[in-house]
Amino acid sequence: MFLKILAILATTIVVIFSTFVLIGLWVGPNHSSPTLPVIGPEDAEDRVLITTGLELPTLNLFLRAASSGRLPNGSLSPLPLFPAPELARLARPYAEWAPKPFSELPAPALVPGFPGVGVSPPVMIRAAHVMSGMEEIARGVVGREVERSFRVVKAKVWFGIAPVTDVEWRERSLDDRENIEEALAIIRQVVDVFDYLREPDVQGRLRDGHNRIWAEWDIFQDAVNAMHEAKGEKGPEWSLSQLWREYIHNHFEFMESQARAWVFQRLLALHTIWKSHFLEVLQSGHPINETQTTVRIDHHAMLILMAAPTASILFTALTDAYLMVTNPRYRRNGSMIFMRA
């Protein structure tokens, strides 16, 4: 009885969340990406749990792209778009509109080791169940603790947002010599995000989450086709599973290109500033005799001058290795789709 009550409460929470997401899609402002808090020095001490490699707002952004055709990098999709009026069907249980066997789909599991209770909720809830990490929790998969500042940077990198805007960078005087260690720490966190994302267990969770959500859209597509077939109507041309595949491919490329551009923009500025400082310090020595002169070395300047070419090699290796695994090259296997390197 307790497990049934727990399952009902969890389902209710997800239903409420799904409703708010759909309301945001219909009447909310059309933000290109979510806004996130600014990183502060105190953030590094707190630790939070990451339960999924995906970011839940991606679901909202995907549905906007599926309806508008505008992909994360600003290009337009050549695929047939998902009609805005069909958004309402995403929030309706299969039992209300789909023919058998789709109307009898079981609910997803909400408690480890126990099957779901009752019939299936709407596809929106099933997809959010996966993307939020609840599906992994139900399978008993333990997340990972990370610093809160890293969690914020990871989310910003995921959505193609600058970890620190140009205005914030200037306000915090991160190009000044006395703040060089903080500047390098922020840049290093961006590189660390890709180091984290290409770890085998994280890659596995990303692939698994992507595949499960793809399967949810594919089942929804089959249910819609079956509904039209039962009415003697032609099925729709759009395909949410194909739109999802295209969106994720574009999302990963956009995410990587934005992060790479930001890192090298900041390093180039630091390199230019510190190169001039390094030459000034280098030339500030005084003669000892006719053949010898003292030379002063600024170790921070040396660090910056070495950082740019080193970062070019390191960051390229990290992001290319990440994209090699996550770029979607697909093959069908029953009702599931797999990403492979």
C-alpha positions in Angstrom: 0.0 0.0 0.0 2.8 2.4 0.9 4.5 1.8 -2.5 1.2 2.5 -4.3 0.8 5.7 -2.4 4.4 6.7 -3.2 3.9 5.9 -6.9 0.7 7.9 -7.1 2.4 10.9 -5.4 5.4 10.7 -7.7 3.1 10.5 -10.8 1.1 13.5 -9.5 4.3 15.6 -9.2 5.4 14.7 -12.7 1.9 15.5 -14.1 2.0 18.9 -12.5 5.5 19.6 -13.8 4.5 18.4 -17.3 1.5 20.8 -17.2 3.7 23.8 -16.3 6.2 22.9 -19.1 3.4 22.8 -21.7 1.9 26.1 -20.4 5.4 27.6 -20.8 5.5 26.3 -24.4 2.2 27.9 -25.2 2.2 31.3 -23.4 5.7 31.7 -21.9 8.3 34.1 -23.3 10.3 32.6 -26.1 13.8 32.5 -24.5 16.5 31.0 -26.6 18.0 29.4 -23.5 17.4 29.3 -19.8 19.0 31.8 -17.4 21.3 30.5 -14.7 22.8 32.0 -11.5 26.2 33.7 -11.6 29.2 31.8 -10.3 30.6 33.1 -7.0 33.7 32.2 -4.9 31.5 30.6 -2.3 29.9 28.1 -4.7 32.9 25.9 -4.9 32.5 24.6 -1.3 29.0 23.2 -1.8 28.4 19.8 -3.4 25.3 18.7 -5.2 24.2 15.4 -6.7 23.9 14.9 -10.5 21.4 12.2 -11.2 21.4 12.4 -15.0 23.8 13.5 -17.8 20.9 15.3 -19.5 19.4 18.7 -18.6 15.6 18.8 -18.1 15.0 22.1 -19.8 16.3 20.5 -23.0 12.8 18.9 -23.3 11.2 22.3 -23.5 13.7 23.6 -25.9 13.4 20.6 -28.1 9.6 20.9 -28.4 10.1 24.6 -29.3 12.5 23.6 -32.1 10.3 20.8 -33.3 7.4 23.2 -33.7 9.4 26.2 -35.1 12.1 24.4 -37.0 14.9 26.6 -35.5 17.7 24.4 -34.2 20.2 25.4 -31.4 22.7 26.9 -33.8 20.1 29.1 -35.5 19.8 27.0 -38.7 16.4 25.7 -39.9 15.4 22.1 -40.0 14.6 20.6 -43.4 12.3 18.0 -41.7 8.5 18.3 -41.5 7.7 20.2 -38.3 5.6 19.1 -35.4 2.3 21.0 -35.5 1.7 23.3 -32.5 -1.9 22.0 -32.1 -0.5 18.6 -31.5 1.3 19.8 -28.3 -1.9 19.2 -26.4 -1.8 15.5 -27.3 1.6 15.2 -25.6 -0.1 15.9 -22.2 -3.0 13.5 -22.7 -2.8 9.9 -21.5 -2.6 7.3 -24.2 -5.8 5.7 -22.9 -7.8 8.9 -23.9 -6.9 8.9 -27.6 -4.7 6.0 -28.8 -6.1 2.6 -30.0 -4.9 -0.7 -28.5 -2.2 -1.8 -27.7 -1.0 1.8 -27.1 -3.9 2.6 -24.8 -2.8 -0.2 -22.5 0.9 0.7 -22.2 2.0 0.2 -18.6 3.2 3.1 -16.4 7.0 3.5 -15.9 8.5 2.2 -12.7 8.8 4.7 -9.9 10.3 2.6 -7.2 13.4 0.4 -7.7 12.5 -3.3 -8.2 8.7 -2.7 -8.6 6.8 -2.3 -11.9 4.7 0.9 -12.6 1.2 1.1 -11.3 -1.8 1.5 -13.7 -1.8 2.6 -17.3 0.7 4.8 -19.0 0.8 8.6 -18.3 1.2 11.0 -21.2 4.3 10.8 -23.4 5.4 14.2 -22.0 5.6 12.7 -18.5 7.4 9.6 -19.8 10.0 11.7 -21.5 10.4 14.0 -18.5 10.7 10.9 -16.3 13.8 9.9 -18.3 15.3 13.4 -18.7 14.9 14.4 -15.1 16.9 11.3 -13.8 13.8 9.8 -12.1 14.0 6.8 -14.5 17.6 6.2 -13.4 16.7 6.5 -9.7 13.9 4.0 -10.3 16.5 1.6 -11.7 18.7 2.1 -8.6 21.4 4.0 -10.5 23.3 6.3 -8.1 24.3 9.7 -9.3 27.6 11.6 -8.7 28.4 14.5 -6.3 30.1 17.5 -7.8 30.8 21.0 -6.7 27.9 23.4 -7.1 29.9 25.8 -9.2 30.9 22.9 -11.5 27.2 22.0 -11.8 26.3 25.5 -12.8 29.1 25.7 -15.4 28.1 22.3 -16.7 24.5 23.5 -17.2 25.7 26.7 -18.9 28.0 24.8 -21.2 25.2 22.4 -22.0 22.9 25.2 -23.2 25.7 27.1 -25.0 25.6 29.9 -22.5 28.9 31.8 -21.7 30.1 30.7 -18.3 30.9 34.3 -17.5 29.5 37.1 -19.8 31.8 39.9 -21.1 30.1 42.3 -18.7 30.6 40.1 -15.7 34.2 39.4 -16.7 34.9 43.2 -16.8 33.0 43.9 -13.6 35.1 41.2 -11.8 38.3 42.5 -13.4 39.3 39.1 -14.5 41.9 40.4 -17.0 43.8 42.1 -14.2 47.0 40.5 -13.0 45.8 40.2 -9.4 42.8 38.1 -10.5 44.6 35.8 -13.0 44.2 32.7 -10.8 40.4 33.1 -10.6 40.3 33.7 -14.4 42.2 30.6 -15.2 40.1 28.6 -12.7 36.9 29.6 -14.5 38.4 28.7 -17.9 39.7 25.4 -16.5 36.1 24.5 -15.3 34.9 24.7 -18.9 37.6 22.3 -20.0 36.7 20.1 -16.9 33.1 19.9 -18.1 34.1 18.1 -21.3 36.6 15.9 -19.4 33.6 14.9 -17.2 31.2 14.4 -20.2 33.5 12.1 -22.0 34.0 9.7 -19.0 32.7 6.2 -19.9 30.0 6.1 -17.3 28.7 9.6 -18.1 28.8 8.8 -21.9 26.8 5.6 -21.1 24.1 7.5 -19.2 23.9 10.1 -22.0 23.5 7.4 -24.7 21.0 5.5 -22.6 18.9 8.6 -21.8 19.0 9.7 -25.4 17.9 6.2 -26.6 15.1 5.9 -24.1 13.7 9.4 -25.0 14.0 8.5 -28.7 12.0 5.3 -28.0 9.3 7.3 -26.3 8.9 9.6 -29.3 8.9 6.6 -31.6 6.1 4.9 -29.6 4.1 8.1 -29.6 4.6 8.3 -33.4 3.3 4.7 -33.8 0.3 5.5 -31.7 -0.6 8.6 -33.7 -0.2 6.6 -37.0 -2.4 3.8 -35.6 -5.0 6.4 -34.6 -5.2 7.8 -38.1 -5.2 4.4 -39.6 -8.2 3.4 -37.5 -10.0 6.4 -38.8 -9.1 5.6 -42.4 -6.9 8.7 -42.6 -3.4 9.3 -43.9 -0.7 9.4 -41.2 1.2 12.7 -40.5 4.5 13.5 -42.3 6.2 14.7 -39.2 8.2 12.4 -36.9 9.2 13.4 -33.4 11.8 10.7 -33.2 13.5 12.1 -36.4 13.2 15.6 -35.1 14.8 14.5 -31.8 17.7 12.8 -33.5 18.3 16.0 -35.6 18.0 18.3 -32.6 20.4 16.3 -30.4 23.0 16.1 -33.1 22.8 19.9 -33.6 22.7 20.5 -29.9 26.0 18.7 -29.2 27.8 20.5 -32.1 26.4 23.9 -31.0 27.4 23.2 -27.4 30.9 22.3 -28.3 31.5 25.2 -30.7 30.1 27.7 -28.2 32.4 26.5 -25.4 35.4 26.3 -27.6 34.9 29.8 -28.9 34.5 31.2 -25.4 37.6 29.5 -24.0 39.8 30.7 -26.8 38.3 34.2 -26.8 39.2 34.6 -23.1 42.6 33.0 -23.5 43.5 35.1 -26.5 42.7 38.3 -24.5 44.7 37.1 -21.5 47.6 36.0 -23.8 47.7 39.5 -25.4 47.7 41.3 -22.1 50.2 39.1 -20.4 52.5 39.0 -23.4 53.1 42.7 -23.2 53.6 42.4 -19.4 56.0 39.6 -19.9 58.2 41.6 -22.3 58.2 44.6 -20.0 59.4 42.4 -17.1 61.9 40.6 -19.3 63.5 43.9 -20.4 63.6 45.3 -16.9 66.9 43.7 -15.9 70.1 45.5 -15.4 73.7 44.8 -16.7 76.0 42.9 -14.4 79.0 43.2 -16.8 79.8 43.5 -20.5 78.4 40.0 -21.2 75.7 39.3 -18.6 72.4 40.9 -17.7 69.9 40.0 -15.0 66.6 38.8 -16.3 63.3 38.9 -14.3 60.7 36.2 -15.0 57.0 36.6 -14.1 55.8 33.1 -13.6 52.1 34.1 -14.1 53.0 35.6 -17.4 54.9 32.4 -18.4 51.8 30.4 -17.4 49.5 32.4 -19.6 51.9 32.4 -22.6 52.1 28.6 -22.3 48.3 28.2 -21.6 47.0 29.3 -25.0 48.8 26.7 -27.2 48.5 24.0 -24.5 44.7 24.7 -24.2 44.4 24.6 -28.0 45.7 21.0 -27.9 44.0 19.9 -24.7 40.5 21.4 -25.4 40.5 20.2 -29.0 41.3 16.7 -27.8 38.7 16.7 -25.1 35.8 18.1 -27.3 36.7 16.0 -30.3 36.8 12.9 -28.2 33.5 13.8 -26.6 31.9 14.4 -30.0 33.3 11.2 -31.4 31.2 9.3 -28.9 28.1 11.5 -28.8 27.7 12.5 -32.4 24.6 10.4 -33.4 25.3 7.8 -36.0 22.2 5.6 -35.8 21.1 2.1 -36.5 17.6 0.7 -35.8 17.2 -2.4 -33.6 13.5 -3.2 -33.1 11.9 -0.2 -31.4 15.2 1.2 -30.0 17.9 3.4 -31.6 21.5 3.4 -30.5 24.3 5.9 -30.8 27.6 4.4 -31.8 31.1 5.8 -32.4 
